[in-house]
Amino acid sequence: MGIHDGHREKMRRRFLETGLEGFADHEALELLLYYAIPQGDVNGLAHELVERFGSLAGALDASVEELKKVPGVGEHTAV
């Protein structure tokens, strides 16, 4: 078992128990990315998006075209 085993489930459980209270921007974005990218580690991508767009709100407000410029973000993920 690796260090990240069960991470997605832990994040989902945490959200169900507390909502977004206490989630950093990249963690909230990571949770959303789970649904666009069903397998793999999306933590680095979440950090990259927050860094590039300044915040969770900035990433959510970015256009599909701007999002697609980020390596690892295709049209499906951007939408």
Secondary structure, DSSP 4 states (H G I P E B T S, - for coil): --TTTTHHHHHHHHHHHHTTTT--HHHHHHHHHHHHS-SS--HHHHHHHHHHHSSHHHHHHS-HHHHHTSTT--HHHH-
